[in-house]
């Protein structure tokens, strides 16, 4: 190994987010690791603030995911449950699938083979009922 090998940057991580009907589709690409996990968390936290009907995370572009990346996915799952809004991972790479299986997290996540299948699942999901507070706010006074 020479010094140049140590200076090679990892594949740049990107997140793109789009609104599709009343839910969000996020595409993650590159290396999801300790340096990029914060970016994914921040971007998707902001997306959840829009109170979407669901979140689909397309992971087909991921080339790597470490424990920090998995930690962010767990935080997103927790947030989706708090908001009663589905989180669906799509096209996860085999290595991430293996990590989720080994850690026992695979059964916690809903995973679909493609973005299209994930979108169909979100569209078919029942919408949460309005809370009593939302109903009282909607009543004319």
WOCORRA-V805825 format. One record per pair of residues at least 12 apart in sequence whose C-alpha atoms are under 7 Angstrom apart, sorted by sequence separation. I is the first residue (numbers start at 1). J is the second residue. If there is no record, write none. Layout:
[[I | J] [I | J]]
//
This chain:
[[15 | 27] [16 | 28] [15 | 28] [14 | 28] [15 | 29] [14 | 29] [13 | 29] [14 | 30] [13 | 30] [12 | 30] [13 | 31] [11 | 30] [12 | 31] [13 | 32] [11 | 31] [10 | 31] [89 | 110] [90 | 111] [91 | 112] [88 | 110] [89 | 111] [90 | 112] [91 | 113] [13 | 36] [88 | 111] [89 | 112] [90 | 113] [91 | 114] [90 | 114] [91 | 115] [15 | 40] [90 | 115] [24 | 52] [90 | 118] [23 | 52] [22 | 52] [23 | 53] [24 | 54] [25 | 55] [26 | 56] [27 | 57] [28 | 58] [29 | 59] [32 | 62] [59 | 89] [88 | 118] [22 | 53] [23 | 54] [24 | 55] [25 | 56] [26 | 57] [27 | 58] [28 | 59] [30 | 61] [31 | 62] [37 | 68] [41 | 72] [54 | 85] [55 | 86] [56 | 87] [57 | 88] [58 | 89] [59 | 90] [60 | 91] [62 | 93] [65 | 96] [23 | 55] [24 | 56] [25 | 57] [26 | 58] [27 | 59] [29 | 61] [30 | 62] [31 | 63] [32 | 64] [33 | 65] [37 | 69] [53 | 85] [54 | 86] [55 | 87] [56 | 88] [57 | 89] [58 | 90] [59 | 91] [60 | 92] [28 | 61] [29 | 62] [30 | 63] [31 | 64] [32 | 65] [33 | 66] [54 | 87] [55 | 88] [56 | 89] [57 | 90] [58 | 91] [59 | 92] [60 | 93] [28 | 62] [30 | 64] [31 | 65] [32 | 66] [34 | 68] [56 | 90] [33 | 68] [37 | 72] [33 | 69] [86 | 122] [32 | 69] [84 | 128] [58 | 115] [56 | 118] [54 | 122]]
//
